[in-house]
Amino acid sequence: MDQERQIHEVADLREAFEKLKAEHKKQVNLLQARVDTLGNDKSVLEERSKKLQEKNRNLMKEHKGNSLVFAILVAA
């Protein structure tokens, strides 16, 4: 009887372990999907930042030229 109870306890422990293992795998998969999404988001944001920096440099060049023309007109 005692051995039968131990076998039953072992079976229960195995079942609980398998449930935890499955839950853990599900969480790992969700986290990995989130990491992948964040990696993609980062790439998109880096590309956008690069384009905005380039646009900003171009605007600065235009404004630098405009301020020079304005300074010449004011001086005349």
MOFENJO-V693319 format. One record per pair of residues at least 12 apart in sequence whose ideal C-beta (glycine too) atoms are under 10 Angstrom apart, sorted by the first residue. I is the first residue (numbers start at 0). J is the second residue. Records with the same first field share a line. If there is no record, write none. Layout:
I = J / J
//
This chain:
none
//
